[in-house]
Amino acid sequence: MTAWLKKISPKLGEIWEKLSPSRRLILMIGIALLIGSLVLVVSTLRVGEYATLFSDLDPTDAGEIISALKEDQIPYRLSANGRSILVPENLVYETRIKLASAGMPRGGVVGFELFKNNSLGTTDFERRIQYNMALQGELTRTIREMREVADARVHIVQPERSLFVAEERPATASVLLRLRPFAKLTPGQVRGIAHLVASSVDGLDPENVTILDTDGNILSQNLNIGATMPINSELITAQLALTEAVEQKLAESVRSMLERVFGFGKAVVRVNADLNFEYRELSAETFKPILDESGLIRSEQTYLETYTGGGSQPIGIPGITSNIPTYETPADSATSSYTKQDITRNYELNKVNERTIVPPGSINRLTVAVWLDGALPPEQLARVRSAVESAVGFSASRGDQITIESLTFERPVFEEYEVVSAPSFWEQYWPIVAALLVVGGVAVFLTLRKRKAEQQTAETDLSTLLEQAKAKVEEDLLAVEDSTSRRLEDQLRDFASRKPQEAAKLIRTWLTEDEV
């Protein structure tokens, strides 16, 4: 690059030196216009990149924000049917902070800022109405902070207090929720919303809070929200949460596996788990026989009998017959002896005590339903079924069931959550580019036209100069010829006067050459 610049620099210098002052001025003006146009395009590009300022706005909030942007002369664009406002990217954070300091967006509701401009002539009834509106707005803003909630509306009814207890009516409230796509509230979250509203309103019981979604489903039904939950209710809630967690875990495992093969959003998986929540404790006592007297000796008894002396050894079995005396015989001089030993051992039995605790939460039965996008052949469905069985731990002995089908999915369009695509470069800036091209073309045309006129003038001047030079040369040549002729004539006369004979010979020679 440096060598190229060094090579071209002398040529540029020569071209610059050859240019007339007027052409130099035109060239400098053109370069300045080009640089200014580039700066304008770059600055326009930086300002022209729009980013989302606020999305999913209430029409009232959108109108207030647009009025504020117009007042500050900030360019903006609308998208998503007017629910999103876009401003230049370099102004997003500054504008957002400025609008937030003005209390915008309010989310279509008003909070306790309603009392900032309260007049002294406000009646107690008006104050109660304003307080109720402000409380509804603050609760709405609080509920909107939940990740699953896209929008919320809270309505509170506080009847007037009566002097008679029998005529008092309880306070009631209703909460309408618009959930985000594919979001779902757990029973614990629904109870939390009910207790949040009830704790914020004087005299409101959680049982009198009705929570429903935009599809009309009553989310707070059959949850025993207001009651002091006994152990059984807490246990049921925990069991439902565990069942839901198992189902979600298995479904997510299968879905993520299939989406890696078929693509994102190409598989829908639903799992229904039947869990066993019985707490069982099993005790077993087992006796085993003793092998080869290797057991543990519980007790041992040894009987040892010895005899030494004359006479015969006792024989026979003790009894009546044995006790009959015998006749005396002569004594035998020899002595006799005997030894008798009896050993009795009692062994402990081989007894095994087993205590087994079966915790709740084991799976009794699983049913899995899988839908795949597109028409798949039976062979591929069979392979998918085998993979799903392995993923969920399929067991035929439990009676598990798996259903796999394929069908072309419907492509839903979410108009409320429209993805705003930024316009292309040519859609935004073609007028600027066209204007630059026109300006450049006009400048080039004027430059060429002036250059042509200058060339014509130069050619005319050159022809005039050539004619004048030619005439001058001719005049000079004629003058030179005249002076030469006179000088030769004078020299001949002088030569003839000084040397007449030689002059005569020279003249005869010239005449002879002419005749020849």
C-alpha positions, 0 to 999 in steps of 0.5 A: 500500500505504501509503495503504491502511494509513493508511485501514484503521488508524483502522478497526482502532483503532476495532474494537480500542477496541470490543472487550472485554478478554476479546475482546482477550485471545482475539484476541491468543492467536489471533494468537500461535498463528497466528505460531507455526504459521507458524514451525513450518511454515517450520522443518518445510519447511526440515528436510523437504527431503531430499537424497542423503547416499550413493548406490549403497551396499553393504548392509553400508555402508548398515547401518552408516550407518543405525546411526550416523544413529539414534545421532545422531537424524538423520532419514533415508529410503531409496530405490533399493531401500535403496542410497541414503540421504537426510537433511534437506538442511541436514544433508547436508554435516555428516553426510557429514563426520562419517561420513567421519571414522568411516571410512564408507562403506567401500565394502563393503571394509576397508583398512589400517584393519584393523590399528588394533585388532590384538591382540598374540596375532595369528599370522603366518598371520592377519597374512598373511590380514589384509594380503591383505584390506587390500590387496584393499580398498585396490586396490578403493577405488583402482579405484573412483575411475575415472570409468567404474567403478561398483564393483569387487572385487579378489581376490589369491592369494599362494601360500606361498613354497617352499624349492624354486624348481621348486615355487614358484607365481606369484601371481595376481589377478582384478578384477571391474568393474561399469561405469557405464551406457554406459561402456566401458574402452579397452585402455589403461585395462585395461592400466593396471588390470592394472599397478596391481594387479601393482605393488601385489602382490609377485611378481605379473606383469601377465599373471597379472591377469584383468580381467572385467566383470559380464557375464562378458566378459574385458577383459584377453584378447589385450592382451599386458598383461604383455609388454614391448610391442614397436613392432608391438604399440604400433603396433597399439594406436595403430591401434585407438585411432585407428580407435575415435576416428574411429568415435566422432567420426563416430557422435557427429556423426550422433547429435547431428544427428539428436537435434536433429531427433527428440529426445534418445535418439531415434537410435542410430548405429553406424559401422565405419571401415576405415582404411588404415594403410600408410605410402607414399612415392611418387617420380616423375620426369617429362620434358617436351619443350622448347618454342620453344628456351626451355629451359636451355642445358647446353652450346654449341659454335661453329665459325667458318671464314674464308678470304681469298686468291687461287684458287678456294675449296675445293669438293667433299667431302673424299675421294680424288676431291677429292685428285686434283691438277688441271692448272695453269691460269693464275692468276686475279688476283682474290681470294676469301673465305668464312666458315663458322659452325656452332653446336651447343647442348645443352639441359637436359631439363625434368625434374620430380621429385615425392615424395609421402608418404601418411600412414597413417589414410586411410579405405578404406571406411565402413559406417554403421547408423542406427536411429530411434525411431518409424515414419517414412515412406520420404520422411523416411528418404530425407532422413535418409539424404541428411543422414547421407551428407553428415555422414560424407563418403559416397563411392560410389567407396570402396564406403561403405554406409549403412543407415537404419531406423526402429522403436519403441524399447524403454523400459528401466527401470534399477531400480538407478538409480531417480530419487527424486522428492521427495514433494509438499507436501501428502503431507508436511505435510497432518497439520500443515495439518489440525491448524492448521485444526482449532485455528483452527476451534476457536478461531473456534468458541469466540470466536463462542460466547462472543461470542453468549453475551455478546450474549445477556447484553447483550440481557437486561441491556438489556431489564431496563434498559429496563423499569426506565427505563420504570417510572422514567419512568412514576413520574416522570410520575405524580409530575409530574402530581400536583404539577402538579394540586396547583399548579393547584388552589392557583392557582385557589383563590388567584385565586377568593379574590382575584377572585371575579367574574372567577373566576365568568366563567371558570367559566361560560365553561368550562361553556359550552364543555362544553355546546357 
